[in-house]
Amino acid sequence: MSLLLTANGSEYPKGEGSEHTNNQKILSKEIGQTVARLAQAVLSVRPLVNALEAPVRVALLKDGDLIPTPSGECSPINGFGIEALLNRIATRLGTCKFEFTQGLASNLTAFDHVVSYQLALSPDHWTTFWVSMEALPDVDNIIDEILKHSLESYFKCSEVVSFDGVPLRAYAGGVPDGKVVVIVPACGMPVELCERWLRYLAEEHYVITWESRGLFGKVEDFDTLAYDLPSQASDLFAVMDYFGVESGHVMGLCGGAVIALASSSIQPERVSSLSLWHGDYELGPNCPKTNHQQDLELLMSMAGKSRKQAISLQKLFTRPSILANMRADVAHLTLYPYATGELLFRYGKLNGSIMTSDIKHMLNKVLQPTLVVTSEDDTTAHPEGSLRVADKLSNATLQVEPHGDHLSLFDAKPTITQLAKRFIQYGTL
């Protein structure tokens, strides 16, 4: 017995519920699932896509490889096919348009590759997919249902004006009267990278976070903005003030751990406790750093010197070869600050300031209960930095996991989410 998908997502056996089918257009379950999957994929790539020049080129995916789109009309008369569906979803979700390439897939940039892999469009669907024009209301309802359960539906996005007039994109959600958790994300990363943490912590807490100044939303004159570490730390208080939060637990992820420490030293009364996860710390020449840290610090220095240099460096990130050592499931998020020369220039200024600010003088000012987490095999941020920070803090608990790095941190697996939950609740393990 085959199933049909109605406009509100309910399933009816074919032949039953005829009074419903007489009043509403319906889609097959398979097509409904295709619409839903594509809508979810477009949502996931939206930050990157909207940073790129429109239209964004995409290719089909077959057996793990990208292939050019066949030429010719693929949508029958009085209906529309997969390309039209994709762009209808894009319009409804506020994403720039896509363009299917009919040239060599090898001519696509790294960003085109990343988007294409996330969309995972099959050539079988390309040639056989078809939806009646009369079913458009059903298609739109499925898209709206995906949006209804998206991160942005649970975490309200607000524009917060920081101390110096900089607009910040901030998010808040969860239990209104729960303990406050302020997540300080890795610099330059879209909020979606923290989505698993946000959803997990929001089950019992009131969670707020924001995206890096000058890198998200409309900022017309970046050159007038402050980008130093104290200014980025002050953004935390602007966000807390906007949402009416006096104090809370501050959770710093990667470079966000540096901002969390700086904030705690500036206004300690606003931070009840801290957790610092795989922090990327500058502790002077005697503290070892990984090759990744050294290379990224050099890149930030070069990119932040001038727009001309940033534009030149950004071209390196358009080459598909850079994807070889990246996790495909998060590349559409981690590549965001490299999408354009302007973004890379700003990222160089902001993240470069975080990476080069010596934090040793702050540590004796941080008296709050602090959880410091690293792993034995973190090849992104050297674990020795976390060990030294924990040693210098007067009220620190050190947790060294056997495995894990920056990206595995964002997987928010039970071993570390439960660790965070215990510390947030009790201030100790």
Secondary structure by P-SEA (a helix, b strand, c coil): cbbbbcccccccccccaaaaaacbbbbcaaaaaaaaaaaaaaaaaaaaaaaccccbbbbbbccccccccccccccccccccaaaaaaaaaaaacccbbbbbccccccccaaaaaaaaaacccaaaaacbbbbccaaaaaaaaaaaaaaacccccbbbbbbbccccccccccccccccccbbbbbcccccccccaaaaaaaaaccccccccccccccccccccccccccaaaaaaaaaaaaaaacccccbbbbccaaaaaaaaaaaaccccccccccccccccccccccccaaaaaaaaaaaaaaccaaaaaaaaaaaaccccccccccccccccccccccaaaaaaaaaaaaaaaaccccccccccccbbbbbbccccccccaaaaaaaaaaccbbbbbbbcccccccccccccaaaaaaaaaaacccc
